[in-house]
Amino acid sequence: MKLWKKLTSLLLAAAMMVPFAAAAPSEEGSFPDVDGHWAQAEIEQAVAAGWVDGYPDGRFQPEKSITRAEFVKMILDATHLTPGCETVNWMVEHAKIQVKGTGPWGIPNTVDYEPNLNDMDTHWLTTQGWTEAALYSGMVVPSDYNNGNFRPEKPIARYEIALMVTRALGQVYEAKAEEGLDITLPFTDSETTLSWMKGYIRVASEAGVVKGYPDGSFQPNEASTRAEAVVMVQRMLDVMEEGLDPDIHVVAQYHIRDPLSDEKDRIVQEKATDAIQLQVVDDVVYASLLDLYQVRAEMMRDNNEPYDIYNDPDKQTPFWWPVEQRIGYENWLGQTDMWDRYQMGDTEYTMMGSPEDDFCAPVRALYGQAMIPIYDGNHPNSEAKLYWQSGWNAETQTLTIPVVNEHPYLVGS
């Protein structure tokens, strides 16, 4: 079952953006102070979806500023990263970070990620579980805030929204790649915008999520209103959720690659599966990496794998780097950073410990999960190839996904 569909957050569905009772919209599905507002359609859509609500007095207050805490809850709720959901639980259990200079010869060492904000212990965002979800999903990074103080009741600035929607879309790699570069934003106040902000603002702007004011400025430090925040999150969802659940039949093709065998690569099983979340964007098919891992483990068991104690599907665990938005897989030597490695927003990846050809498109994010491109409809091929390069049968509308289990060179005893 797909991770984001097994949510335990239904108990929180009635909760508002703020920690007191929710207000019901009018019979028309809106609030009286939203009728005729420029963001009415987006606000009503968000209210209907359940990730934003109004105040106890029956108003929405669209022009009121929104706090950091309120926006964090809003964007997490909208992207299904709710407290107690399976995706967040997985992130908490598997989060890693690299600490520079702590390994042999000064090599960065991978350790458990244990983020902390100094001023959040008793805040409602923490007591309801949202702070943990924000930290371990990477939506909030403590080093972004002076002395690790989040100041949750401070009105959120527009640049902060650009930062968080970029993270939600899995494009941190692209934004950080532009740090220190002389970037000119398409806004009149580009020269006065701090350089470290520019990559995130550019990415969010090119995605169509954030836009400028009528005078051409972006005003990154200006506090956002509730209406503006809702519109930006809705635009983000429009980008994130494009092409979901296409009508495609999927066949997983299980390969065993064994360097010690005369037959280096052999196909030992094919089976239909509906356990892999797919989406199609610009004729490229993307699949959930965690779903692919799960299907591979199931097929290893079907075929009486593991090959030896170092290739046990029950002991292989993918890890999550929240700050870099990267997923890695531990290999049979227990290395977490040298085996499978995929980063959201990037096309380069490592699989089975070796660099492979670049993906045809950057890895996307969907509700916190990495979606890797597995088929390029712009350059079609009918046969599945190794390393997630799927084959497509147009007549049967079937996608064949290669699932590879590579035996190690050195066999354990």
N, C-alpha and C positions, 0 to 999 in steps of 0.2 A: 504494500500500500504506500502511496506517495506520502512523503513526510509531512508536507504542509496541509494535507487533508485530514490528518489525525490530530486535530487541535483540541486541547482541553480548555481553551479559553472561553467556551460558551458561558461559563459561570460569570465571566466579566463582560458579557455582551451588553448588559444594561448600564455599564459604567460609562461616565462621561469623560471628556477631556480633563475635567476638573473633579476633585474628590468630593462631590455632593450630588444629590439626586438629579436625574436627567429630566429634561423637559420634553414633552411631546410636541411635534410640529402640528400645524393646523390640519384640518381635514383635507385640505388640498395638497398636503405633503410638504408644506413650507412653514416658515415663521412669518409673523406679521411684519417684522422689520427687514425681511428679505425680499418681499414682493417688489418687483421692479428694479432690484439691485443688479448691478452689472455682473455679479457672480452668482445670480440666483440659480441658474441651471446646474452649475457645478456643486453648489451647496446642497441642493436638493438631491443630487445624485449621490453625494457623499453620505448624507443623512440616511438615504434609502439603503446604502451599502452597510451602514452601521459603524463607520469608523470616525464619525464626528457627531456631536449633538449640541443642543442649546443649553440655556440656563434655566434655573427653576422658575423664573418669572415668565417663561414662555417666549422669550426673545432669543435670537441667535447672536446679536451684537456683531455684525460683520465688520464694522470699522474699529472695533476694539483691538488693541494690540494683543498678540499671543505670546505667552511665555515660552522659555526653553522647554520646561517640563511638559507643557501642554502640546507643543509641537512634536516632541519626542514620542509621546504616547500616540499622537495622531499618525505619524509616519510608520511607527511599528505596527499599529493596529491595521493600517491600510495595506501593509505588506505581509500580513499574517504572521509576524514575528511576535506573537503574544506570549505572556508569561505562561510557562508550563507546556507550550506546544512542543511537538517532537523535534522540530528543527532547532529551536532554542535550546532544548535539553541536550541535543547532540552537540551544538556549538559549545555549551558550557563544559561538557565532558571531554571534548577533544581540542580545546583551544590551546594554541602554542604561540610562542614568540621567540625570536632570535635575540640573544644577548651578545653584543659584540665583545670579542676578546676574551671570552670565558672558556673556550675550548682549547685543545692542544695547539701550540704554536700561535695562539691568538686568534684561531678560527672561531667564528660565531658559533655559539652553542644554542641548541633548541631546548627550551624549557617550557613548563606549563605557564599559560597566560593567566595572570591573577590581577586584573585591573581594579582600580579603586578610585573613588571620588571622595574627597575629605568631608564634604558638607551635605551628604545625602542620606545619612543613616536613618533619620527619622522622617524623611520627606515621604509624602504619599506615593511618589513615583517609585520609591524603593520598597515601601511596605506592600504595595500591590504587585511587585515583581518586575516593573517596567525598567528599572535601572539595570538590573542584571541582563535583561534582554537587549538593552541598548549597548551595554559594554561588550558583551560577548558576540553580538552580531557585528560589532565594529561600527555601528551607527554613531556612537560616541566614543572618542578616544581621549583618555584623561590628559595626555600631554598637550592637547589643544587648549587647555584652560589653565590660567595662571595658578601655580601651586596646587593643581588638581582640584580647584574649587569650581564646581559647575554653576553655582548661582542660579538655581532652577527657576526662580521667580522673576528673573530678568527678562524683559521682552527680547525675543529672538531677532537677531539682525538678518537681513536678506542674504548676506554672504554665508551665514551659518546654514540657511536653508539650501543654498547652492551646494554647500559641502555635504549635507546629509542626503540630498536627492542623488548626488553623484555616487555616494556610497551605496545607496539603495539600488542604483542601476548597475553596480559592479564596475564602475569606471575610475576607481581610485588610481589604478596603474597609469592610465592616460593623463589624469590630472597631475599626478606627482611627477611624471616625466617632464613636465613643463616648468617645474620649479627652478627659479634662477634664470629662466630665459626671458628675453625681452618680448613679451607678448602684448599685442595691441588688441584689446577687446572691442567689440562693435558698439561701444557706448561712449558718450562724450566725456565721461569722467574716468576713462581708462587710465590716464597718466597718474591720477591720484589714488588709484586702487592699489593696495599692497600687493607686491609681486606674488607672494605665496598663495593669495586668494585666486589669482587670475586663472590658473589651470582649472580649478573647480567651477568657476563662473563660466569659463568658456565652454567646458564640457556640458554643463547644465543648459547653457544658452543654445548650443548647437543641437541639443536634444529637443529643444522647443519647450523646456520646462520653465525656465526663468526668462523674463523679458524686461525690457527697460520701461521707463516712464515716457510720457508724451514729449518731454523736452530732450529725449535721447540719452538721458543718464540712467545708470543702474542704481546708484546710491547704496553701495554694499552695506554700510553701517546703519542704514535706516531701519527702524523697527518694522516688522511685518504685521499687517492686520490679519485677523482671523479669515477674512474673505480671501486675501492674497495667498495665505498659507494653504487653504483648501484647494484653490485653483492650481497652485503649483504641485501639490501632491496628486491631484487628479490627472494633470498632464503627465506626471511621472508614471502613474499607473497605465495610462494610455500607451506609453512607450514600452513599459515592462511587459504588459500583458498581450502585446500584439501577437496574433497568429497562434493562440493557445488551442490545444486539443484538436489538431487536424485529424481528418478521417483517413488515417494511415494504418495499414496492417503491419505489424512488426514481427520479424523473425530474428531471434538471437542465434548467431552461428558461433558455436564454441570451438575455439582453436586451442591446441596444446602445442607449444613450441618447446622443443627439448634439444639443447645443443649436444647432448650425449647420445642421441638417437640417430639412426641412419635417415629417418624421416624427420627432418628438422621442424616441419610445420605440418600438422595434420588436423583436419576437421573431424571431430568425433561426435558432434550432436548439433541438431538444429531444432528449435522449438518456438512456437508462437508465444508471444507474451504481451500483456497489456499493463505491465508493471513499470513502464518507462514513460515518464512525462515528456511530451514533445511540444515544440512550437515551431512555426515556420515564419521566417522573417526574410523578406527580399529573396525568396526562393532558396534559402538555406535552412536546413532542418537542424534544430538544436535538441539535445537530450540532456536530462538531468544526470550529472556525473554520479551522484550517490545512488540513483536508481540503477545505473549501469554496473556499479560496483556490487550492488545487491544481487542483480541477475547473475553476474559472474560467480559470486559465491554459491548461489543456488545450483548453477551448472557444474561447479567443481564437486559439490556433494553428489549430484546426480551421477557423476562419472567416477565415483569412488576416490576422488581426490580428498585429502592432500597427497601429493607425491611423496613428501617426507615431512618431518616435523617443522621445517622452515617454510612450508608452503601450505599452511593450514588456513582455510577460509574463515574459521572461527577465531583465529588469532590475528589476522590481518586487519588493520584498523586505519581508516582514513583520518587525517588530522586537519585542523582548521586554523589558519593564521588570520585573525580578525582584522588586524591593522593593515596587512597587505592584501587581504581578500584572496587568499590562496588556499588551495586544498592539496595536501600531499598524502602519500601512502607509505606506510612503513614496509620496508623490504624484509627479506629473510634474515638479515644481519641486525635488524632492529634499528636501521637508519631511517629517520623520519624526513630528511631533507634531500635525499639523494635518489629516491625511487620515483614513483609517479608524482608529478608536480604540475599543477595547473593554476593559472592566475587569472582572475576575472579581468576583462579588459585587454588581455594580451593574446597574441596568436601563437607565441612560442610555448612549447611544453616539453616535458620529459616523461617518457613512459618506459617502464621496465628498466629504469636506470640509464637510458640512452636518449640523447636529444633526437627528436623526430622532425619530420617536415612540419612547417608551420600550418596551423589551422587556416582554413579559407576565410575566416572571419574571427574577430575577437570573441572570447568567452563572455557570455551574457550572465546576468543575474536574474533569477525569478524567485521572489519571496525568500531571499537569502541564500538560495542554492545556485551552484555553478551549472550553467547550461552550455555544454560544449557543442560546437558545430560538427555534425557527423555526416552531412551530405550536402553537396553544393549543386543545386539544380541548375546553376548557370554553366556548369561544366559537368554534365551528367555522365555517370558510369553505371553499368548494369550489374557489375560484380562487386561484392564486398571485398575490401582489402584490409590488411592489418592496420591496427592502431586507429580504430573508430571510423575508418573510411567506409561508409555504408554503400550498399548497392541498391538500385531502385528498379522495380519491375512495374512499368506504367500500366500494363494490361491488368494486373491483379492488384494494383495500388499497394504493393508490398515493399517495405524497406527491410533489407537484411543487414543487421548490425553485427560486425565481428566482435566477439568477446574473447580476449586472449588471456590464457594462463601460461606464463613463461616459467619453465623449470629453471632453477639455479644451476650455474656451472659446477658449483661445489655442493655435493650432496651430504647432508648431515647424517649422523648415525643415531 
